[in-house]
Amino acid sequence: MKLWIAAAPLLLLALWAGVRALGGRLSRRSANLAVALVLLFYALTTASLGVFWVARMDLPVFDWHYLFGYGLLLVLVVHVGLQLASVTAHLRRASPSWLLTRDGRRFRWPLRALATILVLAVLLTPALGWLLGKWMPAARVRLPGRPSQATAGPSSEGAPEIWIERGGTRTSVPDYLWSESRHSRAGVLRRPAVTPPRPASVRGVPGATALTLPQPHSRAPRLESDADGGARIAVGPGTRGASLATLSALLHHAYGVTRRSSDALSLRAAASAGALYPTDVFVLVRGAGELAKGVHYYDPEAHALLSVGGPDAVERALTALPGRSPVANAELVVVLGATFDRTIFKYDTRSYRYVALDAGHVAENLMAAGEALGLPCLLEPRFDDATLAHSVGLVRDGEGALLAAGCGVDRPPRSPTQPPKHGPVELPELADDVELTRLSHALTSWRLARPDPATPPPDAGLTLASGPTRAHADPLGLIRQRRSHRTFDQASTAREDLDAALEAASRALGALGAPSLVDVFVSVRAVDGLAPGSYHFARELALLRAEPAIATRLQSAGLEQEVLGRAAFVVALTLADTAGQVDGPRDFRHALLQAGMASQALYLEATARGLGACGVGAFFDDEVGELLRPGPTRPRALHLVAIGKK
């Protein structure tokens, strides 16, 4: 429908010209006038849509903008064609004699050949791009020992070895997915694709029983101390699960609606790319509390739980967790899933990055709110994807589970972990045939093999390496106050603000339990005591190069977003070189989750210090990497967080 609407003026122009030509009444003057009017219409429409997109940032992948833009280019070609004779005559009169033939009537043949080549290049660019795409060798998903089969063989220990092959060149899955989802200036002229309508930001569950949750706590309730001096939430007599009031506060501060804007836009507790909110939150209750045993979907708009599965669904879901994961023993398990099309409709190939980053934002909130409410949460990123997704009602094509968390469990001591067994993994044979977000989820999915009953299962659960972002006086209040600020005062910030932000990000990177798959870089514009330039942060801040104009250059690499140029400093979360060496292809998903958690931790730390923060996911990846650390080992940026004074 969008294509027909955008092409309607062109079709009307062609119909008008055809009717006039059949009647012998089509003159150059009338054609000029008609084409000029249509050209003016397309120019004004394209410009207006561009301004609207900048103001609202909610047009789906520039659909209307680029469709009318293509119409504008087409009418412009027709218009120039009609004016070609007069334009050529004018150029001949204004050109020096050495460019013309002896009689002065024509340009010399090299100039005519060059002009012809340029015109053909402009006109044939879309066709050439299509042909190059057809001629390029297909990207194939490869598994060892099965050169033409897209499914893994017998179960094996550890992550399955999978790579992408194109034209005889092998690429690891994390490298391939990062490269395919990157932006570049040349990539702006990408393959046009009309996206589907925007899906609803809340799942529809027809016929589900709804339970409206009580008004959430505005502050953490009174905690009781156990024998070891640890804080525990007060629960009803004879129960072990969290109270409904506590669950209400936990879900609200993890993902609930914390404010509504003047234009009725619902603002959530967790940051989301484009405010699209692809994350779906499910609560698995094992009983022994105020809520019946079963699987419940959290509707953040209504602040209610919808029953989507019974006790059997809970048991199936728990079997998706590996080995002796402590999360399987929690009375309350939270599953973070995603509906991919909520993000794809706008961000296309970049979408899986944003989907997983958004889940990381929710996970960090869950950790911080759980700690404040005396219901500490333990994350489990390793699980059987198909089983867990099916158990909570996520469909295979277009939805998926990203993370599980057990709330109200004791944190086990840090200990060595053993990867779970892997069974057959169903994958497409040709990577090019699958939409990139769905492909990304498929390539990073696991199917866990059932352990031998005679062999004790390994302790395969990931243990918590460190706690969530450091506790503030009112963590729940910080979550409610958190907002994205895109306008900064250009004053400098204190060095301690930068140090606290980096400490918060580091703690969040460790909360997933896996080795960190994210490296941290900083672009400094105005921090007291630090020279402008790029820095690498491991345990200490190390200057990579001084660059007075780094903020201006980063803004250029960030699609000219002023928030990057005006921020006092920008934290760049990048894909570590070790990605692919820990959990194989799964590392790409884990890295995005870690980056999302670090991003949300930076938001909360900035809010606590009275600063503004804004996550930025759209940028020219290679340019950002070259700016942070030039050379062949330049960082592969996943997410940027700009921080400065409001």
C-alpha positions in Angstrom: 0.0 0.0 0.0 2.8 2.4 0.8 4.4 1.8 -2.5 1.2 2.5 -4.4 0.5 5.7 -2.4 4.1 7.0 -3.0 3.8 6.2 -6.8 0.3 7.6 -7.2 1.4 11.1 -8.5 3.7 9.4 -11.0 0.9 7.1 -12.2 -1.4 10.1 -12.6 1.2 12.0 -14.5 1.8 9.0 -16.8 -2.0 8.7 -17.3 -2.4 12.4 -18.1 0.5 12.3 -20.5 -0.9 9.2 -22.3 -4.3 10.7 -22.7 -2.9 14.0 -24.0 -0.6 12.2 -26.4 -3.4 10.1 -27.8 -5.4 13.3 -28.4 -2.4 14.9 -30.1 -2.4 17.7 -27.4 0.9 16.9 -25.6 3.4 19.7 -26.1 6.8 20.2 -24.6 5.4 23.3 -22.7 2.5 21.4 -21.1 4.8 18.5 -20.3 7.3 20.8 -18.7 4.6 22.4 -16.5 3.1 19.1 -15.4 6.5 17.6 -14.6 7.5 20.7 -12.7 4.3 20.6 -10.5 4.8 16.9 -9.7 8.5 17.6 -9.0 7.6 20.3 -6.6 5.1 18.0 -4.8 7.7 15.3 -4.4 10.4 17.7 -3.2 8.1 19.3 -0.6 6.8 15.9 0.6 10.3 14.4 0.9 11.6 17.4 2.8 8.5 17.4 5.1 8.9 13.7 5.9 12.6 14.3 6.7 11.8 17.0 9.2 9.0 14.9 10.7 11.3 11.9 11.1 14.0 14.0 12.8 11.3 15.5 15.1 9.6 12.2 16.0 12.1 9.5 15.2 9.3 7.0 14.6 9.0 6.6 10.9 9.7 2.9 10.1 13.1 2.8 8.5 12.4 5.9 6.5 9.8 4.1 4.5 7.7 7.1 3.5 10.8 9.3 3.3 12.8 7.1 0.9 9.8 6.0 -1.2 8.9 9.7 -2.0 12.6 10.3 -2.4 12.8 7.7 -5.1 9.8 9.3 -6.8 11.6 12.7 -6.5 14.7 11.3 -8.3 12.6 9.7 -11.0 10.7 12.9 -11.8 13.9 14.9 -11.6 15.4 12.6 -14.3 12.3 13.2 -16.5 12.5 17.0 -15.8 16.2 17.1 -16.8 15.5 15.1 -19.9 12.8 17.6 -21.0 15.3 20.4 -20.4 18.3 18.7 -21.9 18.2 20.5 -25.2 18.1 24.0 -23.7 20.6 23.0 -20.9 23.0 21.7 -23.5 22.7 24.8 -25.7 23.4 27.0 -22.7 26.5 25.0 -21.7 27.8 25.2 -25.3 27.5 29.0 -25.2 29.2 29.3 -21.8 32.0 26.7 -22.5 35.5 27.5 -23.7 36.3 26.7 -27.3 38.7 23.9 -26.5 35.9 21.8 -25.1 33.9 22.1 -28.4 34.3 20.7 -31.9 35.6 23.1 -34.6 32.2 24.1 -35.8 31.2 24.9 -32.1 28.0 22.9 -32.4 29.0 19.9 -30.2 31.2 19.0 -27.2 34.3 16.9 -28.0 33.7 13.1 -27.9 35.6 12.4 -24.6 33.4 14.8 -22.8 30.2 13.3 -24.4 31.4 9.8 -23.4 32.0 10.9 -19.8 28.6 12.5 -19.5 26.9 9.4 -21.0 28.8 7.1 -18.5 27.7 9.3 -15.6 24.1 9.4 -16.6 24.0 5.6 -17.1 25.7 5.0 -13.8 23.0 7.1 -12.0 20.2 5.4 -13.8 21.5 1.9 -13.5 22.8 2.0 -9.9 19.8 0.1 -8.5 19.9 -2.5 -11.2 23.7 -3.0 -10.7 23.2 -3.3 -7.0 20.6 -6.0 -7.5 22.9 -7.9 -10.0 25.9 -7.7 -7.6 23.7 -9.1 -4.9 22.7 -12.0 -7.1 26.3 -12.7 -8.3 27.9 -12.5 -4.8 28.5 -16.0 -3.4 25.9 -17.1 -0.9 26.7 -17.0 2.8 26.4 -20.6 4.1 26.1 -21.8 7.7 28.8 -24.5 8.2 29.2 -27.1 10.8 32.2 -29.4 11.1 31.9 -32.7 9.2 28.6 -31.7 7.6 29.6 -29.4 4.7 26.1 -29.2 3.1 23.9 -29.8 6.1 22.6 -27.0 8.4 22.1 -29.1 11.5 24.6 -30.2 14.0 25.5 -33.8 14.5 25.7 -35.9 17.7 25.7 -34.2 21.1 29.1 -32.9 22.2 30.5 -31.1 25.2 30.6 -27.3 25.0 29.3 -25.0 22.4 28.9 -26.4 18.9 31.4 -25.1 16.4 29.6 -23.1 13.7 30.9 -20.7 11.2 29.7 -18.7 8.2 31.4 -19.4 4.8 31.2 -17.1 1.8 33.3 -17.6 -1.3 35.6 -20.0 0.5 36.3 -17.5 3.4 35.3 -18.6 6.9 34.0 -16.1 9.5 33.0 -16.8 13.1 29.4 -16.2 14.0 30.0 -13.2 16.3 32.2 -11.6 13.6 29.6 -12.2 10.9 26.6 -10.9 12.9 28.5 -7.8 14.0 29.7 -7.1 10.4 26.2 -7.7 8.8 24.5 -5.4 11.3 27.0 -2.5 11.1 26.3 0.8 9.5 28.5 2.5 6.9 28.2 5.6 4.8 28.1 3.5 1.6 25.5 1.3 3.2 23.1 4.3 3.4 22.3 3.4 -0.3 21.1 -0.1 0.9 18.6 -2.4 -0.7 15.2 -0.7 -0.3 12.6 -2.7 1.6 9.1 -1.6 2.7 8.6 -2.6 6.3 5.5 -4.0 7.9 3.2 -1.9 10.1 4.3 -1.2 13.6 3.3 -4.0 16.0 1.8 -3.3 19.4 4.2 -2.9 22.2 2.3 -5.3 24.4 1.4 -8.9 23.6 -2.2 -9.8 22.9 -3.3 -12.8 25.0 -7.0 -13.4 24.1 -9.0 -15.1 26.8 -6.3 -14.9 29.4 -7.2 -14.4 33.0 -5.9 -11.0 34.2 -4.7 -10.1 37.7 -4.2 -6.4 38.3 -1.2 -6.0 40.5 -1.4 -3.6 43.6 0.1 -0.2 43.4 3.9 -0.6 43.5 6.0 0.5 46.4 7.5 3.9 45.9 10.4 3.0 48.2 11.8 -0.4 49.3 9.7 -1.9 52.1 11.0 -2.8 55.5 13.4 -5.7 55.3 13.9 -8.3 58.0 17.3 -9.7 58.9 18.0 -13.5 58.8 20.3 -15.4 61.1 23.3 -14.5 58.9 22.5 -10.8 58.9 21.3 -10.8 55.3 18.2 -8.9 54.3 15.0 -10.8 53.4 11.7 -9.5 52.4 8.8 -10.0 54.9 6.4 -12.6 53.5 3.2 -14.1 54.8 3.2 -16.9 57.4 3.9 -20.3 56.0 5.0 -19.1 52.6 8.4 -18.9 50.9 7.5 -16.9 47.9 7.5 -13.1 47.5 4.4 -11.3 48.4 2.2 -9.9 45.6 3.1 -6.3 46.7 6.8 -7.1 46.4 6.3 -8.8 43.0 4.4 -5.7 41.9 7.2 -3.4 42.9 9.8 -5.7 41.2 8.1 -5.9 37.9 7.2 -2.2 37.9 10.8 -1.1 38.5 12.1 -3.7 36.0 9.9 -2.8 33.0 6.8 -1.0 34.1 5.4 2.4 32.9 7.0 5.0 35.2 5.7 8.1 33.4 3.5 9.2 30.5 4.7 12.0 28.3 2.6 15.0 27.2 1.8 13.2 23.9 0.5 10.1 25.8 3.7 8.1 25.1 4.2 5.5 27.8 7.8 5.7 29.2 9.1 2.6 30.8 11.5 1.9 33.6 14.1 0.5 31.2 15.6 2.3 28.2 14.6 1.0 24.8 15.9 1.8 21.3 13.3 4.1 19.7 10.9 3.5 22.6 9.8 0.3 20.8 10.0 -2.0 23.8 10.5 -5.4 22.2 11.1 -7.2 25.5 8.4 -9.5 26.9 8.5 -10.3 30.6 7.1 -13.7 31.9 6.9 -14.7 35.5 7.2 -18.4 36.4 5.6 -19.1 39.8 6.2 -22.4 41.5 3.6 -21.8 44.2 4.0 -21.3 48.0 3.1 -17.6 47.6 0.1 -15.4 46.9 0.1 -16.2 43.2 -1.0 -19.5 41.8 1.6 -21.8 40.2 1.9 -21.2 36.5 3.3 -18.9 33.8 2.2 -15.3 33.8 2.8 -12.5 31.2 3.5 -9.1 32.6 1.4 -6.4 30.9 3.3 -3.1 31.7 0.6 -0.9 30.4 -2.1 -2.3 32.6 0.4 -3.3 35.4 -1.2 -6.7 35.4 -0.3 -10.4 35.1 -2.0 -12.5 32.4 -2.1 -16.3 32.9 -0.6 -18.0 29.9 0.4 -21.4 31.2 -0.3 -23.8 34.1 2.0 -25.8 36.4 3.0 -28.2 33.6 4.3 -25.2 31.6 6.5 -24.2 34.6 7.9 -27.7 34.9 8.7 -27.7 31.2 10.4 -24.3 31.4 12.6 -25.4 34.3 13.8 -28.4 32.3 15.3 -25.9 29.8 17.8 -24.7 32.4 21.2 -26.5 32.4 22.5 -28.9 35.0 22.3 -27.7 38.5 21.5 -24.1 37.8 20.5 -22.4 41.0 17.9 -20.5 39.1 15.9 -23.7 38.7 15.4 -23.8 42.5 14.0 -20.3 42.7 10.4 -19.9 43.8 10.1 -17.1 41.3 11.7 -17.2 37.8 11.6 -14.3 35.4 12.0 -15.0 31.7 12.9 -12.1 29.3 11.7 -12.8 25.8 11.4 -10.6 22.8 9.0 -9.9 19.8 11.5 -9.1 17.1 9.2 -7.3 14.7 8.6 -4.5 17.2 12.2 -3.4 16.4 12.6 -4.8 12.9 9.8 -2.6 11.5 12.0 0.4 12.1 15.7 -0.7 12.5 16.0 -3.5 10.0 19.4 -5.2 10.0 20.4 -3.4 13.3 17.5 -4.9 15.2 19.0 -7.9 17.0 21.5 -5.6 18.6 18.8 -3.4 19.9 16.6 -6.3 21.0 19.3 -7.9 23.1 20.5 -4.5 24.5 16.9 -3.7 25.6 16.7 -7.1 27.4 20.0 -6.2 29.1 18.5 -2.9 30.3 15.5 -4.8 31.8 17.9 -7.3 33.4 20.0 -4.6 35.1 16.8 -3.0 36.5 15.7 -6.4 37.7 19.0 -6.9 39.6 18.9 -3.4 41.1 15.2 -3.6 42.1 15.5 -7.1 43.4 18.4 -6.1 45.6 16.5 -3.1 47.0 13.4 -5.2 47.7 15.3 -8.0 49.4 14.6 -10.3 46.5 18.0 -10.7 44.9 18.0 -12.1 41.4 20.5 -14.5 39.8 20.8 -14.5 36.0 21.0 -17.6 33.8 21.8 -16.8 30.2 22.4 -20.5 29.3 19.3 -22.6 28.5 17.6 -24.6 25.9 16.1 -21.9 23.7 13.3 -23.8 22.0 12.0 -25.4 25.2 12.0 -22.3 27.3 10.4 -20.2 24.5 7.7 -22.7 23.9 7.0 -23.1 27.6 6.1 -19.4 28.0 4.2 -19.1 24.7 6.8 -17.5 22.5 6.5 -18.7 18.9 9.5 -19.9 16.9 9.3 -17.5 14.0 9.8 -13.9 15.2 10.0 -14.4 18.9 12.5 -15.9 21.3 13.8 -16.1 24.9 16.9 -14.2 25.8 17.5 -14.5 29.5 16.2 -16.2 32.7 16.5 -14.9 36.2 15.8 -16.6 39.5 14.6 -14.1 42.2 14.8 -14.7 45.9 17.6 -17.2 45.8 20.9 -17.2 47.7 23.9 -16.2 45.6 26.2 -19.2 45.4 29.9 -18.6 45.9 32.0 -17.9 42.8 33.0 -21.3 41.4 34.3 -22.8 38.1 31.6 -23.5 35.6 31.2 -26.3 33.2 29.4 -25.8 29.9 26.3 -27.8 29.4 26.0 -30.6 26.7 24.6 -29.6 23.4 22.2 -31.5 21.2 21.2 -31.0 17.6 20.8 -27.3 16.6 18.4 -26.6 13.7 19.9 -23.9 11.5 19.3 -22.6 8.0 21.7 -23.7 5.3 21.9 -20.3 3.6 22.4 -17.4 5.9 21.4 -14.9 3.1 17.9 -16.5 2.9 16.9 -15.5 6.5 16.1 -12.1 7.9 19.1 -11.0 9.9 17.4 -10.7 13.3 15.8 -14.1 13.1 19.1 -15.5 11.8 21.0 -13.9 14.7 18.7 -15.6 17.2 18.9 -18.9 15.5 22.7 -18.9 15.3 23.0 -18.0 19.0 20.4 -20.5 20.1 21.2 -23.7 22.0 19.5 -27.1 22.4 20.7 -28.8 25.5 21.1 -32.5 25.4 19.5 -34.5 28.2 22.2 -35.8 30.6 22.7 -39.5 31.2 20.6 -40.5 34.2 23.5 -42.6 35.5 25.8 -39.6 35.5 25.4 -36.8 38.0 24.6 -33.6 36.1 27.4 -31.0 36.1 27.1 -27.7 38.0 26.5 -25.9 34.7 24.7 -22.8 36.0 26.6 -19.6 35.6 27.3 -18.2 39.0 27.2 -14.5 39.8 30.6 -13.0 39.4 29.7 -9.7 41.0 26.7 -7.9 42.3 24.6 -5.3 40.5 25.3 -1.6 40.3 26.3 -0.3 43.7 23.4 0.4 46.0 22.2 4.0 46.2 20.1 5.5 48.9 17.0 5.1 46.8 17.5 2.7 43.9 13.8 2.4 43.1 13.6 6.2 42.9 16.5 6.3 40.5 14.9 3.8 38.2 11.7 5.9 38.1 13.7 9.1 37.5 15.9 7.7 34.7 15.3 9.3 31.3 17.2 9.7 28.1 18.6 13.3 27.8 19.6 14.4 24.4 20.5 18.0 25.2 23.5 18.7 27.4 25.2 21.7 28.9 28.7 21.8 27.4 30.3 22.3 30.8 32.9 19.8 32.0 32.1 17.1 34.5 34.2 16.0 37.5 36.7 13.1 37.2 34.9 11.3 39.9 31.7 11.3 37.8 33.6 9.4 35.1 35.2 7.0 37.5 31.9 6.2 39.2 30.2 5.6 35.8 33.0 3.2 34.7 32.8 1.4 38.0 29.1 0.9 37.6 29.5 -0.4 34.1 32.2 -2.8 35.2 30.0 -4.3 37.9 27.1 -4.7 35.5 29.3 -6.5 33.0 30.1 -9.1 35.7 26.5 -9.6 36.7 25.7 -12.0 33.9 28.2 -14.5 35.4 30.0 -15.2 32.1 33.4 -13.8 31.4 33.1 -10.3 30.1 32.8 -10.2 26.3 32.7 -6.4 26.3 35.6 -4.0 26.2 35.1 -0.5 27.5 36.4 2.6 25.8 35.8 6.3 26.6 35.7 9.4 24.4 36.4 12.4 26.6 35.5 15.9 25.6 35.4 17.8 28.9 36.3 15.9 32.1 38.3 17.8 34.8 42.0 16.7 34.7 41.8 14.6 31.5 42.9 15.6 28.1 40.3 15.3 25.3 40.8 12.1 23.4 40.1 8.3 23.4 40.8 6.1 26.4 40.6 2.4 27.1 39.3 1.2 30.5 40.2 -2.2 32.0 41.0 -1.7 35.6 42.5 1.7 35.0 41.9 4.4 32.4 44.6 4.5 29.8 45.0 7.3 27.2 45.2 5.9 23.7 45.5 9.2 21.9 44.9 12.8 22.6 42.4 14.4 20.2 41.0 17.9 20.8 38.3 17.4 18.1 37.2 14.0 19.2 33.7 15.0 20.1 33.1 16.7 16.7 34.5 13.6 14.9 32.4 11.2 17.1 29.3 13.3 16.3 30.0 12.9 12.6 30.5 9.2 13.0 27.3 9.0 14.9 25.1 10.2 12.1 25.5 13.8 13.2 23.6 13.3 16.5 24.5 16.3 18.6 24.2 14.3 21.8 27.5 12.7 21.0 29.2 16.1 20.3 27.9 17.9 23.4 28.4 15.1 26.0 31.2 15.5 28.5 32.2 11.9 27.8 30.9 9.0 25.8 31.3 5.4 27.0 31.8 3.0 24.1 30.8 -0.7 24.8 32.6 -2.9 22.2 32.7 -6.5 21.3 35.7 -8.2 22.8 38.2 -10.1 20.7 37.4 -13.2 22.8 33.8 -13.4 21.5 33.3 -16.8 20.0 35.9 -18.4 22.3 33.8 -18.8 25.4 30.3 -20.1 24.4 30.8 -20.1 20.7 28.1 -18.3 18.6 26.2 -17.6 21.9 28.9 -15.1 22.8 27.4 -12.5 20.5 24.1 -12.6 22.4 25.9 -12.6 25.7 28.0 -9.6 24.7 24.8 -7.6 23.8 23.1 -8.5 27.0 26.2 -7.4 29.0 26.4 -4.2 27.0 22.7 -3.5 27.7 23.2 -4.1 31.5 26.2 -1.8 31.5 24.3 0.8 29.6 21.4 0.8 32.1 23.9 0.9 35.0 25.4 4.0 33.4 21.9 5.6 33.2 21.3 5.0 36.9 24.7 6.2 38.0 24.3 9.4 35.9 20.9 9.9 37.4 22.2 9.5 40.9 24.8 12.2 40.2 22.4 14.7 38.6 23.8 14.1 35.2 22.0 13.3 31.9 22.6 10.1 29.9 21.6 8.9 26.5 22.2 5.6 24.8 23.1 5.7 21.1 22.9 2.6 18.9 23.1 4.1 15.4 26.5 5.1 14.2 29.0 4.2 11.5 30.7 1.3 13.1 34.1 1.4 11.4 34.5 5.1 11.9 33.7 4.9 15.6 36.2 2.0 15.9 38.9 3.9 14.0 38.3 7.0 16.2 38.6 5.1 19.5 41.7 3.1 18.5 43.0 3.3 14.9 44.6 0.3 13.2 43.8 -3.2 12.3 42.6 -4.0 15.8 40.1 -1.2 16.0 37.2 -1.9 18.5 33.9 -3.2 17.2 31.3 -0.9 18.9 28.0 -2.3 20.1 26.6 0.6 22.0 27.5 4.2 23.0 26.3 6.0 26.1 26.7 9.8 26.2 26.9 11.4 29.6 27.0 15.1 30.5 25.5 17.9 32.5 21.8 18.6 31.8 
